Amino acid sequence: MQTLKFTSILFGTLLLFSACKDDDNNIQNPVNNSPETQGIGYVETDASPSSVYDAIISTLNANENIGIIAEVDHTANAQNTDLSLDFTRTVYFGNPALGTPVMQNNIEAGLDLPQRITVYIDEDGDTVVSYNAVDYIINRHNLGDVSTTETITNALASIVNSATEEDAILNTASIPQSNGVISVASDNDFNTTYNSIIETLNGLEPVSIIAELDHQANAQSVSMELMPAKLIIFGNPALGTPLMSESKSTALDLPQKMLVYEDSNGDVYILYNDPFYIAERHDVDDNDESLEMISQALENISNSGATAE
C-alpha cells in the first residue's frame, strides 16, 4: 500500500516536471512589475540588486539575536533547470524570542515564520525589496494581541531601510478574507508524520529540501515553551520559476512550505499554502494547469505523512 502511495506521488511530480520542461521556450519576462501584492512591505530603488541583498545579509549577520535559516538563489536554481529568471533572491531569517510569542498565540503562524526578504529586478530594471508585512500574518492567522509584533514590524522596516536608505511602503489594505491555508489531520503521531513527509520528499528526484526548522527547539533556546512544530521548506525550480516569471513577488511564497505540529490535545496536523491562493495573492493568471498539478502533488505529499500505514 505504501508503494502505491509513493508511486502516485512520484508520477504526479514527474508530470509536473515534464509540463514545465515543455514550456521552457515559452517563459516570458515578468509582466507584473508593480509591487501591489496583498500584505507586503516593499521598497523600490535604483541600487543594484546584489549590493542591496548583500547589505541585508550584512545587517542580519551583525545582529547576534538573528539567525539566517536559508538563502535561496532563485535565478541560479532556474538556470539549473534550463530556465531563465532575472536576479531574484530570498533570505529566511528569524529571532525565536520575537517569533515564539506569535506561535504561542496561534501555532499555525509557524507556516509563515521565519521571516523572509526577497530582492528582485522588475522589468523596468528597478530593484525591489519585499517582505510579508506583520499585519498580513496577524490577519491571516487571526492572531490576538501579541507583545512582539510591533518590534518585528519595526525590525523589518529597519533592515530594509539600512540596505536601501528608503522607507518601506506597506500594502496592507487588500489582505484577503480567506487565509489560503490547507490543513490536513494526521492519523499518525508527530514524529511519524514528520519523518514520513521527509522520506517522501527525499524520494522525489526533482525536489530539494531547502531547510528544516524546529520551532519548538528554537523556542526552548530562548527559554520559552511551544508545542511540537517543525517547518519544511522545499521546492522544484522547474515548477516555481514559471510562476515567478509572471510575478516576481511570488518568490516570497516560494519554495513550498509544510508545517507539522501537535496541538494541546495531542492531535497532529499538516499545514501548507494553497497554490491557487498564492497565485491570486501575487496576480499569477496564466498557470492554472500547472497550479492544479502542484496542488495535487502537495496533497499527495501531505497524505504520505497523514495516512496510517
N, C-alpha and C positions, 0 to 999 in steps of 0.2 A: 504493500500500500504506500509506503514511504517512497519507493522507487517511482511509482506512477506520479506521485505528487511532484517529485523533483523534475521528472521528465516534462511535466506540464509547464513548470516554471521556466525550465531551460528553453523549451520550444517557444514560449511566449517571448522570452527575452531575445532569442535569436531572430525571431520575426521582426522585433523592434529594430535590432541591429541592422538587418538586411534592408528594412524600409528606409532607414536613414542613409545607408550607403548608396542606395539607388538614387537619392535626391542630392548627392554631393554637388553636382553641377548646377543645381537649382538654388543653392544658398545665395540669398541676396544681401546687400548691405543693409544695416539697420534702417527701418522705416519709421521708428518711433524714437526720436532724439529728445523730445520734450519730457523732462523728468516729472511727470504728473501722476506717478504711481501712488496708489492709495496707501497712506500711512507711512510715508518715508520722510526722512530729513535729507537734504541734499545741498550741494554747493556746485556751481559751475565756475571753472577757472580756465585761463589760457596757459597755465603752467603745464609742463609736460607730465603725463600720467605716471611715468616711472619715478620722477622726483617727488611727486605728491605721495605715491604709495610708499616709497622709501621713508619719507618723513613720518608717515603714520606708523610704520614699523618701528622707527627710532623712538617715537613718543611712547608707544606701548612697551617697548623694551626698557625704557627709562623708569617705568613705574613698577616697583617691586611687588605691588599688590595684584598686578595684572599678569595673566599667563596667556601666551599665544597658543591656541589649540591646534590650528592648522592654517596653512596658506594654500590657496587654490589658484593656479595659473590657468584660467580657462582658455587663454589663447594657445598656450603650449599643448594643453590637452586636446584642443580641437585639431591642431596640426598632427598630433599622434594618430588621429583617425582620418587623415587626409582631408580635413575640412579647414576653413579659414575663419578667423574671428579677430577683429581689431583688439587692441590692448584691453583686457578685462581680467582683473584680479580681485580676489576676495580674501580677507583675513578674518579668521574666527578667533575671538579672544574673550576672556572673562575674568571676573573678580568674584569668587564664591561668597565673600562677605556681603556683596551687594545683590547677587543673583539668588542666593538661597532664600532670603525672605520672600521674594516673588514666588518661588516654587512652594514655599510653605503655605502661601495663600491659596495657590492652585497649582498642583504638581504638573498639570498639563502645559503650563507655561514653559516647562523644560524642553518642549519641542522647538521653541524659539530662542532658547539660550544654549550656548553662549551668544553674546553679541557678535555681529559681523559688520564689516565695512567693505563696500565694493567700489573700486575705481575703474572707470572705463572711458573710452573715447566715443563721443557721439558722431553722427555723420557730418556735422559741421566742423569737426576737428577739435571741439572743446573737450576738456577733461571734466568728467562728472564724478563726484564723490557722493555715495548714497549709503544710507543705513536705515534700519527699521526704527521708526520713532517709538518711544516708550508708550505713548498714548495708544499706538496700534496694538502693542502687546497687551496693555491693560484692557482695551475694549474686546480684543479677540478672545481673551481667556476669562473675561468677566471678573477681573481682579477687584478686590476691595481696596481698602486703604493700606498701602504698603509703604513703610517708612523710607525705603531706599530708592523709590522710583525717581524722585526729584534729583537725587545725587547722580543716578545713572543718566538721566536726561542731560544734566549739566556736563557730565564727563564726556559723553558722546559729542556734544557740541564743541567742547574744548579741544578734543582730539582733532576734529575736523578743522577747527579754526587754526590750530597750531600748524597744520600741514598746508593750509591754503591761504591763511590770513583773510578769510571770508567767513561771514556768519551764515550758519545753516538756515535754510528755509524749510519749514515743516508743512507737509501736505497731509493734514490730519482731518480735513473736513469731510472726506468722502470714504471713510472707513466703512466697509460693507457690514450689513447685519449678520449675514452668515459667516461663521468663522472658518469654514473650509477645512476643518479637522475631521479626519475619519478615525473612528475609534473601534477597535476590534477586541472583544473579550476573549481571553485565552483560557483554554481548558487545562493548561499546564501551569506549574509553579514558575516563579520569576526566573530562576536560573535556566530551567529547561527551555522556556520561551525564548529568552535572550540568546542562548547558545545555539538553538535551532535556527534562528534567523541568521546568525553569524555563519553557521555552517552552510546554509543555503546561499548566502551572498558569496562566500568563498568558492562555491562550486560553479558560479556563473562567470565564465571567462571574460565577457565584455565589461563586467562590473568591477570597480575597485572600491575598497573601503578606505575612505579618506581619514577618518578618525573615529575613535570610540571614547565616549566621555561618561564617567561615573559621577553623576550629580550627587549621590549620597556620600561617596568618599570625599568629594570636594567640600561638601558641607561640613563633614567631620574634621577636615583640615583646618577649618576656622571655628571649631568648637560649636557647631550648630547641628541640629538633628533634621533628618529628612528621610522619608520613606524610600525604599529601594527604587532607583530610577537611573536608567542608562540610555544614552543617546548614541545612535549610529549615524554617521554621515557617509554616504556612499553615492556613487554615480557612474554613468556611462556617457562619456563625452559625445558619442555618436547620437545620443538621444537629446542631450541638453543643448548642444551647440545650435541646432536649428531654432530652438526657442529663443536663445539669447541673440541670435542673428536678427530675429524680428523685433525684439525688445531687449535692450541691454540690461535694463534693471532686473530682468528675470534672474540674473546672477545672484541677487540677494536671496532667492529661494532655491538655488541650485548649488551643489548637488542635493539629491534627495536626503531626507532625514526620517528616521524612525525612533520614537521614544517608547521604551518598555518601562512600565512602572507597576508597583504594587500599592494598593490603597490600604487604608486603615482596617478594612475588613478582610484583608488577605487576598482580595481579588486582583488579578493581573490583567493589564490592558496594553495594547499596542496602538500607538498613535502615529499617523503620518498625514502629510498635506495632500488634499485632493488636487490632482494635476489641473483639473478644469478651473478650480479656484485660483490657482497660481496664474493660469492663462488669463483669466478675467482681470485679476489684480494688475497684471503687467501689460494688458492690452495686446495679448497674442491672439490673433484672429484666424490664422491660416494653417493651423496644425491640428485640426480636430481628430483626424485619423490617427496621428501619432499619439495624441493625448489619450485617446481611447485605449490604445495598446499599452501605453505607460500605466494607465490606471489599472488595467487587468494584471500587468506584471507586479505592481505594488500589492495588489490584493493577494496574488499567489504567494508572494514573499511573506507577507504578514500571516497568511494562513499556515505557512510552514512552521511558524512558531506557535500559533494558537491552537492547532488541532492536536488532540491527544494521539499518541502513537498506538 
